[in-house]
Amino acid sequence: MRILVVDDEQMVRENLVDYLEDEGLDVISVGSAEEAITLMMTEKAEVAIVDMRLPVMHGNDLIIKLKELRPEMDFIIHTGSVDYAVPPDVRNLGISSDNVLLKPVADMNIFIQKIKSLFGSKYSI
């Protein structure tokens, strides 16, 4: 299973990548929505962990675009915005508030739990 991490905060991105790799996952990461779109034109990931406050394109818009490029992709929203609510156009893609994790995440194991809940026994993690 491959995971795409999209976060403009380098330390957050690197910590998340290190944790997921330590858990045996194949992880690729980028610091912007534009990089994510370019990468997903040629690469594949089953799950994208997406920050909402990205420099140019908002995370919601990125999710919509990535879902067009890779309909099979699932998403975990990772945001520091305590008032974030999943907008209707993103909810219509099957992404609910259950897919939202607020920064900072105290127990990184929640990412593995979310990934498992998205895929059940389809993948062993």
C-alpha positions as CSV (number, residue, x, y, z in Angstrom):
1,M,0.0,0.0,0.0
2,R,1.3,3.4,-0.9
3,I,0.5,6.6,1.0
4,L,0.8,10.1,-0.3
5,V,1.4,12.8,2.4
6,V,0.6,16.4,1.4
7,D,1.6,19.0,3.9
8,D,3.5,22.3,3.5
9,E,5.0,22.1,7.0
10,Q,8.2,20.2,6.4
11,M,8.6,19.0,10.0
12,V,5.0,17.7,10.2
13,R,5.4,16.0,6.8
14,E,8.7,14.4,7.7
15,N,7.5,13.1,11.1
16,L,4.4,11.6,9.5
17,V,6.5,10.0,6.7
18,D,9.0,8.6,9.2
19,Y,6.2,7.1,11.4
20,L,4.3,5.5,8.4
21,E,7.5,4.1,7.0
22,D,8.4,2.6,10.4
23,E,5.0,0.9,10.3
24,G,6.0,-0.7,7.0
25,L,4.1,1.5,4.5
26,D,5.4,2.8,1.2
27,V,5.2,6.6,1.6
28,I,5.7,9.5,-0.8
29,S,5.4,13.1,0.2
30,V,5.1,16.6,-1.3
31,G,4.8,20.1,0.1
32,S,2.1,21.5,-2.1
33,A,-1.1,20.7,-3.9
34,E,0.4,21.4,-7.3
35,E,3.2,18.9,-6.6
36,A,0.7,16.3,-5.5
37,I,-1.3,16.7,-8.7
38,T,1.8,16.4,-10.9
39,L,3.0,13.3,-9.0
40,M,-0.4,11.6,-9.2
41,M,-0.5,12.0,-12.9
42,T,2.3,9.3,-13.2
43,E,2.3,7.6,-9.7
44,K,-0.4,5.8,-7.7
45,A,-1.3,5.9,-4.0
46,E,-4.2,4.2,-2.3
47,V,-4.5,6.9,0.4
48,A,-3.6,10.6,0.6
49,I,-3.2,12.4,3.9
50,V,-4.0,16.0,3.1
51,D,-3.4,19.2,5.0
52,M,-6.2,21.8,4.4
53,R,-4.2,25.0,4.5
54,L,-1.8,24.7,1.6
55,P,-0.1,27.7,0.0
56,V,-1.9,28.1,-3.3
57,M,-4.6,25.5,-3.6
58,H,-6.8,24.6,-0.6
59,G,-6.8,21.0,0.5
60,N,-10.5,20.5,-0.3
61,D,-9.8,21.5,-3.9
62,L,-6.9,19.2,-4.0
63,I,-9.0,16.3,-2.8
64,I,-11.5,16.9,-5.6
65,K,-8.8,17.1,-8.2
66,L,-7.0,14.0,-7.0
67,K,-10.3,12.1,-6.9
68,E,-10.8,13.0,-10.6
69,L,-7.3,11.7,-11.4
70,R,-7.4,8.7,-9.1
71,P,-11.0,7.7,-8.4
72,E,-9.9,4.7,-6.3
73,M,-7.9,6.9,-3.9
74,D,-9.1,7.5,-0.3
75,F,-8.4,10.4,1.9
76,I,-7.5,11.4,5.4
77,I,-7.7,15.1,6.2
78,H,-5.0,16.3,8.6
79,T,-5.7,19.9,9.7
80,G,-4.9,22.3,12.4
81,S,-8.2,24.1,11.8
82,V,-10.4,23.2,14.8
83,D,-13.4,24.7,13.1
84,Y,-13.0,22.6,9.9
85,A,-16.1,20.9,8.6
86,V,-16.1,18.7,5.5
87,P,-17.9,20.7,2.8
88,P,-20.7,19.1,0.8
89,D,-18.7,18.7,-2.5
90,V,-16.0,16.7,-0.6
91,R,-18.6,14.8,1.4
92,N,-20.2,13.8,-1.9
93,L,-16.9,12.0,-2.6
94,G,-17.5,9.7,0.4
95,I,-15.3,11.6,2.8
96,S,-16.9,12.2,6.2
97,S,-15.8,13.8,9.5
98,D,-14.5,10.4,10.5
99,N,-11.7,11.0,8.0
100,V,-10.6,14.2,9.8
101,L,-7.7,14.3,12.2
102,L,-6.8,17.5,14.0
103,K,-3.2,18.6,14.5
104,P,-1.4,17.9,16.6
105,V,-2.1,14.2,16.7
106,A,-0.9,12.9,20.1
107,D,-1.0,9.2,19.2
108,M,0.3,8.6,15.7
109,N,-1.2,5.1,15.7
110,I,-4.5,6.8,14.8
111,F,-3.2,7.1,11.2
112,I,-2.8,3.3,11.0
113,Q,-6.2,2.8,12.5
114,K,-7.8,5.2,9.9
115,I,-6.0,3.5,7.1
116,K,-7.2,0.1,8.3
117,S,-10.8,1.4,8.7
118,L,-10.7,2.6,5.1
119,F,-9.5,-0.8,3.7
120,G,-10.6,-3.4,6.3
121,S,-8.7,-6.6,5.6
122,K,-8.0,-5.7,2.0
123,Y,-4.4,-4.8,2.9
124,S,-2.3,-6.0,5.8
125,I,-0.6,-3.3,7.6
